[in-house]
Amino acid sequence: MKPTDFYKAPPPQGPVGKKPQSYFPDLPDDPQRHTDSIKRIPGKGVSILNRGQVRALARDKEIDPLVAYAGIMAWGGRNFRNYRLSLGNGNSTKVAELVEYLRNSKATREADFDYTQKAASAIPGLGISFYTKLLFFLREKPDAYILDQWTAKSAVVLFPELEIKLTTAGLPHASTSPKTYEAFCKRLDQSAGTSGWGSAWKNGEEVERTIFDRPGGPWRSWLNSHFENAAGNIVPKPQAKGKRGRPPKPPKAPPGVPPVPPPPEPNAGGDGLRGEDRKEAFAGYLREVYFDNLGAGAVLPETCGRFCTPNKLHVMGGGGPIWQFVINQEEVHAEIFFPGAHVGHYNAVIIPALHPPVNQENHHQFDVNIMGNGPNNGQTRAIDCYPIGAAGSFMSPAEDWPAICQSAVDAMQQLFEFFEPHLP
């Protein structure tokens, strides 16, 4: 199988990611400094952007480099933790310098990748999946293509001769060489207009957009359900010691997840679905957003379990607690769930840890629930983390799904960061 078995022409790609305005408050300095730049962004940052709009703002030298960076990260749905890491502790100066370099570079894409890779190594939270977005949007010519989970996996299947290396999470490896990246981009250029793809694909960017596809799209769904990490393409994680010097517990292998049926064209993203089918498609989208963040270095529970029902995506934690996203018609939120055997620890340790109130700077709020009918003693406890900035659910318009799902993942991240040290 290949993308052209699903598409007869390059698929359109509408607005992607989050609204840039949610990223502006974390920019350093006085926010007023960026006011004029924000006014130049389509919709002044209150709308989710498409590729063309992001490239226009990235290349607009009247827009402050950090505002341009925020716009690119919003398009990519960057999780807030790593976004803030990349700007904190003086790193914003390095980010601005990198943006300016790429805007003005006349070097080859291989040389620019080499420069960017070295610069990003000194910027926490800026991995290959995101610094290749900088390459694509900021360089004068849009021929330095995005290398992320979906394009890297696609390249392993379609172009095995490139020997793209992946992490155990299925992301392009940080050690990807400039030579390998250049070969990847060149192969996309060569695919356009050939008998293998057809004359409908005019350039490498259209090929890249096709293998990137969309959540729930036919190529991505096929890749998700059939991709097998060939041993030669996987670079194992180094063995690190856990807390107090003990070896960490290896994560359990996640059970198989059934592929999510793609929404019918032309209603990309799920607007053509109803009822349980729509909920299932949304859950599949949320799962992909979760894995995108996990593989890109987000601090989240490591093992993602199966769908127990269409309305829950379980993420299992060690020692009994269960991490899960809960999806209903009103909202999508993150939850840590304590079965009956751990209620004592919950009452003795977790609840006191909530006081004083936890930091809510990530635009999420915690809530404590008491649930019945749990295992063992019939008691269960749950703590929810609600995304405030992107309230919505599977019943929301499909165009809002990217922001809703990313906000739910960010809520899970805040929940995990706060409670992981207190878990039994």
ZIPE-V917959 format. One record per pair of residues at least 24 apart in sequence whose C-alpha atoms are under 7 Angstrom apart, sorted by the first residue. I is the first residue (numbers start at 1). J is the second residue. Records with the same first field share a line. If there is no record, write none. Layout:
I->J / J
This chain:
3->210 / 211 / 219
4->197
6->218 / 219
9->200 / 201
10->201 / 206 / 210
11->210
14->50
15->48 / 49 / 50
16->48 / 49 / 50 / 75 / 402
17->48 / 74 / 75 / 76 / 77 / 402 / 403
18->48 / 74 / 75 / 77 / 402 / 403
19->45 / 46 / 47 / 48 / 74
20->45 / 46 / 70 / 71 / 74
21->45 / 46
23->70 / 74
24->70
26->84
34->64 / 67
37->62 / 63 / 64 / 67
49->75
54->137
55->137 / 138
58->137 / 138
59->103 / 138
65->96 / 99 / 100
66->96
77->406
79->293 / 410
80->410
82->125 / 298
83->125
85->124 / 125
86->123 / 124 / 125 / 126
91->123
102->135 / 138 / 139
103->138 / 139 / 140
105->139
109->144 / 182
110->178 / 179 / 182
113->178
114->178
127->296
128->174
129->296
143->204 / 205
144->185
145->185 / 205 / 208
147->172
148->172
149->292
150->211 / 212
151->208 / 211 / 212
154->211
163->233
164->233
165->233 / 234 / 235
166->233 / 234 / 235
167->234 / 235 / 236
168->234 / 235 / 236 / 237
169->295
170->295
171->295
215->269 / 285
216->260 / 261 / 262 / 263 / 269 / 281 / 285
217->262
218->262
221->259 / 260
225->259
251->302 / 303
252->303
254->303 / 304 / 305
255->305 / 306
256->306
257->306
260->284
269->398
270->398
271->397 / 398
278->394
279->310 / 311 / 394
280->310
282->394
283->310 / 311 / 313
286->405
289->405 / 406
290->409
299->413
300->413 / 416
319->424
327->393
328->393
329->393 / 394 / 395
330->392 / 393
331->391 / 392 / 393
332->392 / 393 / 408
333->384 / 385 / 386 / 387 / 408
334->384 / 385 / 386 / 408 / 411 / 412
335->382 / 383 / 384 / 385
336->382 / 383 / 384
337->381 / 382 / 383
338->380 / 381 / 382
339->374 / 375 / 379 / 380 / 381
340->374 / 375 / 376 / 377 / 378 / 379 / 380
341->376
343->380 / 381
345->424
349->422
350->422
363->387 / 388 / 389
364->388 / 411
385->411 / 412 / 415
386->411
387->411
